[in-house]
Amino acid sequence: MLEWIEDHVAVIRFGTDGVCRVRPPGGLVAARFRHHESRAGMLLHDHLLLSVKEQRLDGKWGSAHSEVLFEDTVAASAL
């Protein structure tokens, strides 16, 4: 699922008003939390927390385009 987000969804904004957009070359910065059981009795599932800052090709850090990520939340969750 994370690989799908990196390949098809994630872009870094930079430049004046964030008009330039590129894929994060080194992938996304993320933390995964695994739950073995929930209050509802559901078994093993993961939560993923994505960083809002990602590294560009030039080594500088830019902002992940959060609107694009939000638009594909349901698709990513289904994966």
Sequence and secondary structure as in RCSB ss.txt:
>XXXX:A:sequence
MLEWIEDHVAVIRFGTDGVCRVRPPGGLVAARFRHHESRAGMLLHDHLLLSVKEQRLDGKWGSAHSEVLFEDTVA
ASAL
>XXXX:A:secstr
 HHHHHHHT  EEESGGG EEE  TT   EEEEEEEE TT  EEEEEEEE SEEE TTS EEEE HHHHHHTHHH
HHH 
